[in-house]
Amino acid sequence: MMDHEKFLILAYEETAWNGGTSIPDCPLSEHITVALAVKRYDLLPNDWADPLDAYHRRLDSRQRAIVDRYRGW
């Protein structure tokens, strides 16, 4: 079974959303996971615009692993 974040990342790769409002409605941590994984800091919510802060304080270990894999970290 595919994680919802991975599904959203694949959807992004197919359509390349133009802005944060283009990300389908999802929980905040999933939104941040997708934005970081696809290297689109402009898609981060305004309250979490600092990518490192969002990565460390908002994502759980599973979501950080998704970002790490997609970013090659």
ROVO-622635 format. One record per residue (C-alpha): x, y, z. Coordinates in steps of 0.001 Angstrom, whole numbers, padded with zeros to 6 digits, always signed. Example, Ala and Ser with C-alpha at 12.3 -4.5 7.8 and 13.67 -1.06 7.14 Angstrom:
BEGIN
+012300-004500+007800 +013670-001060+007140 
This chain:
BEGIN
+000000+000000+000000 +001329+003423-000968 +001581+006204+001619 -000644+009171+000829 +002428+011425+000658 +004013+009212-001991 +000773+009272-003971 +000770+013097-003826 +004435+013246-004872 +003709+011083-007913 +000704+013275-008733 +002923+016373-008475 +005513+014834-010777 +002790+014320-013379 +001205+017782-013139 +003704+020166-011425 +001259+022220-009367 +001618+025989-009671 +000998+026975-006064 +000316+025726-002577 -003414+025884-003119 -002958+023370-005916 -001901+020647-003483 -004982+018533-002843 -006513+018976+000595 -004443+016966+003047 -003102+017194+006603 -000430+019839+007173 +002384+017351+007742 +001596+015605+004434 +001545+018976+002646 +004982+019810+004063 +006348+016348+003221 +005321+016744-000417 +006655+020313-000718 +010040+019315+000705 +010275+016092-001294 +009662+017822-004624 +012006+020727-003768 +009245+023336-003903 +009673+025538-000840 +007186+027956-002374 +004523+025304-001706 +005187+025368+002047 +002417+026921+004153 +003281+030455+005324 +003478+029377+008977 +006085+026786+008043 +008053+028680+005390 +011428+027723+006919 +012136+024313+005350 +014520+023104+008063 +012152+024098+010849 +009253+022392+009076 +011339+019259+008454 +012494+018898+012053 +009490+020151+013989 +006491+019172+011880 +007361+015844+010231 +007507+012474+011943 +010337+010018+011269 +008372+008233+008508 +007731+011503+006678 +011353+012643+007076 +012420+009294+005550 +010184+009992+002531 +011755+013432+002069 +015245+012004+002535 +014681+009346-000107 +013277+011740-002704 +015983+014330-002022 +018812+011763-001958 +019841+012670+001589 
